[in-house]
Amino acid sequence: QAKAANTLRAYRADWADFAAWCDRYALPPLPAAPETVALYLAALADGGRKASTLQRRLSAISQAHQAAGHPTPVKLRLEMHHGFAAKMRHRFAAGPHHQGGAAAPSLGRSA
């Protein structure tokens, strides 16, 4: 079954965002390492993105890899990945300045 036009547009926008993020840190978006995807998701979560947005971004990244003939770096659905989604929901429920969550990994370049 073909994806709806709105879903395809969202996937294109999501992929463009991921590719731009990777470019900012000199990381290859295709094929992306699972660690790259995890860092990207952490950055999005720290920016206040909802768990449903993170799931859609994962789907877009997975679809782009599959379309290019690469294995997907997304092995498991977000809600099944060792409680990651539950941790994100807790973090979002506590507000954007919740201090109980771990800080997002940094990919800042050293000067």
Legacy VTK file of the C-alpha trace (Angstrom):
# vtk DataFile Version 3.0
C-alpha trace
ASCII
DATASET POLYDATA
POINTS 111 float
0.000 0.000 0.000
1.350 3.393 -1.012
2.043 6.001 1.635
-0.303 8.968 1.763
0.938 12.155 0.099
1.026 14.010 3.423
3.123 11.248 4.984
5.588 11.383 2.105
5.872 15.173 2.418
6.484 14.824 6.162
9.132 12.136 5.563
10.919 14.373 3.035
10.940 17.260 5.503
12.071 14.953 8.321
14.874 13.537 6.175
16.004 17.029 5.178
16.162 18.007 8.853
18.184 14.897 9.744
20.557 15.409 6.802
21.102 19.066 7.759
21.752 18.086 11.377
24.283 15.471 10.234
25.951 18.013 7.945
26.273 20.463 10.842
28.341 17.867 12.737
30.147 16.375 9.709
28.384 13.024 10.123
27.194 10.936 7.170
23.398 10.753 7.009
23.402 7.862 4.544
24.240 5.355 5.722
23.920 6.686 9.245
25.348 4.917 12.257
22.833 3.974 14.953
24.760 6.241 17.338
24.215 9.178 14.994
20.482 8.550 15.010
20.490 8.293 18.807
22.327 11.616 19.145
19.893 13.240 16.729
16.904 11.964 18.712
18.457 13.172 21.956
18.928 16.632 20.450
15.309 16.681 19.313
14.083 15.524 22.705
16.132 18.193 24.452
14.559 20.701 22.076
11.120 19.721 23.358
9.955 17.511 20.483
7.147 15.072 21.278
7.638 11.300 21.319
5.335 11.030 18.281
7.632 13.390 16.354
10.665 11.313 17.296
8.885 8.179 16.074
8.046 9.805 12.734
11.662 10.968 12.332
12.819 7.395 12.955
10.410 6.159 10.295
11.657 8.734 7.791
15.297 7.824 8.457
14.501 4.137 8.105
12.561 4.653 4.853
15.382 6.723 3.333
17.909 4.016 4.139
15.720 1.265 2.734
15.014 3.256 -0.447
18.768 3.721 -0.987
19.435 0.007 -0.450
21.131 0.440 2.927
20.248 -1.423 6.100
18.260 0.734 8.439
20.075 2.090 11.499
16.685 1.959 13.201
16.453 -1.587 14.535
13.522 -1.213 16.900
10.481 1.006 17.077
10.958 3.878 19.512
8.359 2.686 21.999
10.056 -0.719 22.217
13.623 0.552 22.595
14.447 -0.136 26.233
11.836 2.253 27.600
13.197 5.235 25.656
9.724 6.551 24.830
8.605 6.223 28.453
11.661 8.191 29.565
10.919 10.880 26.981
7.256 11.100 28.037
8.373 11.510 31.661
10.842 14.165 30.643
8.254 16.079 28.602
5.652 15.824 31.361
8.118 17.450 33.739
8.655 20.363 31.375
11.544 21.455 29.170
13.787 22.388 32.089
13.435 19.098 33.974
16.703 18.395 35.744
16.114 14.670 36.352
16.952 13.555 32.815
20.387 13.023 31.446
21.878 15.778 29.350
21.911 15.163 25.632
25.229 14.019 24.240
27.205 16.810 22.644
28.767 16.703 19.237
30.273 20.145 19.508
33.550 20.577 17.701
36.557 21.339 19.809
38.338 24.571 18.968
LINES 1 112
111 0 1 2 3 4 5 6 7 8 9 10 11 12 13 14 15 16 17 18 19 20 21 22 23 24 25 26 27 28 29 30 31 32 33 34 35 36 37 38 39 40 41 42 43 44 45 46 47 48 49 50 51 52 53 54 55 56 57 58 59 60 61 62 63 64 65 66 67 68 69 70 71 72 73 74 75 76 77 78 79 80 81 82 83 84 85 86 87 88 89 90 91 92 93 94 95 96 97 98 99 100 101 102 103 104 105 106 107 108 109 110
